[in-house]
Amino acid sequence: MASENSVMAVIRASRPAFRNHHDRVAFAVHASVLSAGFSLIAVGRRALDSDPPIEGEEIGVEGWNELDDAYGFVYSKSEKDKKKVILVKCLPLEDYLMVDAVDLKSDQNEPFHMQINIKDYLAGSGAQQTTYGEMYKNLQGLVNSVNTCILEQVESKGKDTVSARSSRSASSFMPVLTGLRRAPTKEQQLVSLHITNQCLPVWFILLLHHMVAMISIRGQALVSFLKGVLAWVEACLLDLMILDFLVLVRNLEILVEYPVCHLVLGLIPMVHQMCLVLSRNDL
């Protein structure tokens, strides 16, 4: 990002001729972008053309204030295998300078906007100003605003685009790496919800067991009756749960791909029979 010292160094090295107060602030914005590592490739009318350039050699600032009602700058910056090209347009409006910046190489050309009150950053006209440093006040505040509203937005937009593309690429390879992370279909979600609801009555079975233990001292007849009801409920619920589980496995393709699931399916009937035998023995 730009700093006050680097911006002032660019202004002094360029030695621009200012016509008015808007020129001073517009050039400070330009110097802030240059200080952030961008190179100027178009300026003035060429930058504000209906088809501004996105390629070209670095140029000087000649003609940067040739227009009376606007300032235009096109910058480029190369980082690794990616190149950014941004257009910065400044419009003078009374005591304000309206600044818009847009990434010319982005699919979404939404501009970043900032509004600058030139009186906040220019020294009073009454004082004698012989150097560029004396022309500005609170230059660091202006540089910070450009960093926040323009430069950081451009940088973060580029990172978000790379991150989104990387995320899409990773998600496309995820089924190859592990089938267990594939998103279930709507039908599979409904089946899973159904079997979950069927498992809720298990709490009722536990409650019956607790009742049998609590009233066993009251009478054997009532205990035998409750044990019979408990065995019947367990058998019915177990049948429903096994059926729902088989339906779930048929729908969830991500499970049937693994051999362990076939082993589980083979053990289910054995477990079912053992539960039924134990229930009869309790009676």
SVG drawing of the C-alpha trace seen along z (x, -y; Angstrom):
<svg xmlns="http://www.w3.org/2000/svg" viewBox="-51 -35 63 103">
<polyline fill="none" stroke="black" stroke-width="0.4" points="0.0,0.0 1.0,-3.6 2.4,-5.8 2.7,-9.6 6.5,-9.6 6.3,-7.5 3.5,-9.6 5.3,-12.9 8.4,-11.4 6.4,-10.5 5.0,-14.1 8.4,-15.7 9.9,-13.4 7.2,-14.1 7.2,-17.9 3.6,-18.4 2.2,-21.8 -1.0,-22.5 -3.8,-24.7 -6.1,-24.6 -6.9,-22.8 -8.5,-19.8 -5.3,-19.2 -3.4,-18.9 -5.7,-16.3 -6.1,-14.3 -2.4,-14.1 -2.0,-12.9 -4.5,-10.1 -2.4,-9.2 0.8,-9.2 -0.9,-6.9 -1.6,-4.3 1.9,-4.5 3.3,-4.1 1.4,-0.9 3.4,0.7 1.2,0.0 2.6,-1.3 0.9,-4.0 0.0,-2.9 -2.6,-5.5 -3.6,-9.0 -6.0,-11.8 -8.2,-11.3 -6.7,-7.9 -7.5,-6.6 -11.1,-7.9 -11.7,-6.4 -14.7,-4.1 -12.2,-1.3 -9.3,-2.0 -6.1,0.0 -5.3,3.0 -1.8,3.6 1.0,1.2 4.4,-0.1 4.8,-2.4 4.5,-6.1 5.0,-9.5 2.3,-11.8 2.3,-14.2 -1.3,-15.2 -2.7,-14.0 -4.7,-17.3 -5.4,-18.2 -9.2,-17.9 -11.0,-20.5 -13.8,-18.3 -12.1,-14.9 -8.9,-13.1 -8.2,-9.6 -5.4,-7.1 -5.0,-3.4 -2.6,-1.3 -1.2,2.2 0.4,4.4 1.8,7.9 1.9,10.3 3.2,13.9 1.0,15.2 -1.8,12.6 -2.0,9.1 -4.3,6.3 -5.4,3.4 -7.4,0.7 -8.9,-2.6 -9.1,-5.5 -11.4,-8.3 -11.6,-11.6 -14.4,-14.1 -14.2,-17.6 -17.4,-18.8 -17.3,-22.1 -15.3,-21.4 -15.2,-17.7 -13.3,-15.2 -15.3,-12.1 -13.1,-9.1 -14.1,-5.9 -11.8,-2.9 -12.7,0.3 -10.8,3.5 -10.7,3.7 -9.7,7.4 -12.4,8.5 -15.6,10.2 -17.6,8.0 -16.8,4.3 -18.3,2.8 -16.5,-0.4 -15.1,-1.3 -16.0,-4.9 -14.7,-7.5 -15.6,-11.1 -12.9,-13.6 -13.4,-17.0 -10.4,-18.9 -10.5,-21.4 -9.6,-18.7 -6.3,-18.0 -5.1,-21.4 -3.2,-24.1 -4.8,-27.5 -4.5,-29.7 -3.3,-32.7 0.1,-31.1 3.0,-31.3 3.5,-27.8 6.9,-27.3 7.2,-23.5 4.9,-20.6 4.9,-19.7 3.5,-23.1 0.6,-22.6 -1.0,-19.7 -2.2,-19.2 -3.1,-15.8 -1.7,-14.1 -1.5,-10.8 -5.3,-11.0 -5.8,-11.3 -3.4,-8.4 -5.2,-6.2 -8.5,-6.9 -7.1,-5.9 -5.6,-2.7 -8.9,-1.7 -11.4,-2.7 -9.4,-1.9 -6.3,0.1 -7.4,2.6 -10.6,3.2 -8.8,4.0 -6.4,6.3 -9.1,8.1 -11.2,8.5 -8.4,10.3 -7.9,12.6 -11.6,13.4 -11.6,14.4 -8.6,16.7 -10.1,18.2 -13.5,18.8 -11.8,20.5 -9.7,22.7 -12.7,23.7 -14.6,24.7 -11.6,26.7 -11.2,28.5 -14.9,29.3 -14.8,30.9 -12.1,33.3 -13.6,34.0 -15.7,37.0 -12.5,38.6 -10.7,38.2 -13.5,39.4 -17.0,40.5 -18.2,39.9 -18.1,36.1 -20.5,36.0 -23.6,34.0 -26.7,36.1 -29.6,35.6 -33.0,34.3 -34.4,37.9 -31.5,39.1 -32.1,36.3 -35.8,37.2 -34.9,40.9 -32.4,39.9 -35.0,37.7 -37.5,40.5 -35.2,43.1 -34.3,40.5 -37.9,40.0 -38.4,43.8 -35.6,44.1 -37.2,41.6 -39.6,44.2 -36.5,46.0 -36.9,43.6 -40.3,45.2 -38.7,48.6 -36.3,47.3 -39.1,45.8 -40.9,49.2 -37.8,50.9 -37.6,48.3 -41.2,48.9 -40.7,52.7 -37.8,52.2 -39.7,49.8 -42.9,51.8 -41.4,55.3 -42.0,55.4 -45.7,54.6 -46.8,57.8 -45.6,60.4 -48.7,60.3 -48.3,56.7 -44.6,57.2 -45.3,60.1 -47.8,58.0 -45.4,55.1 -42.6,57.4 -44.9,58.8 -45.8,55.3 -42.1,54.4 -41.0,57.4 -43.8,56.7 -42.9,53.0 -39.2,53.8 -39.9,56.4 -42.1,54.0 -39.7,51.0 -36.7,53.2 -38.5,54.4 -39.3,50.8 -35.7,49.6 -34.2,52.5 -36.6,51.7 -35.7,48.0 -32.0,48.8 -32.2,51.0 -34.0,48.2 -31.4,45.7 -28.6,47.9 -30.2,48.3 -30.5,44.6 -27.2,43.6 -24.8,44.6 -21.9,43.4 -22.3,46.2 -22.8,49.2 -19.4,48.5 -17.6,49.8 -17.3,53.5 -17.9,52.9 -21.5,52.1 -22.1,55.5 -20.8,57.1 -23.2,54.9 -26.1,55.9 -25.3,59.6 -25.2,59.2 -28.5,57.4 -30.8,60.5 -28.6,62.4 -29.0,59.5 -32.7,59.4 -33.1,63.1 -31.0,62.8 -33.2,59.9 -36.3,62.0 -34.9,65.0 -33.9,62.9 -37.3,61.3 -39.0,64.7 -36.6,65.9 -37.5,62.9 -41.1,63.8"/>
</svg>
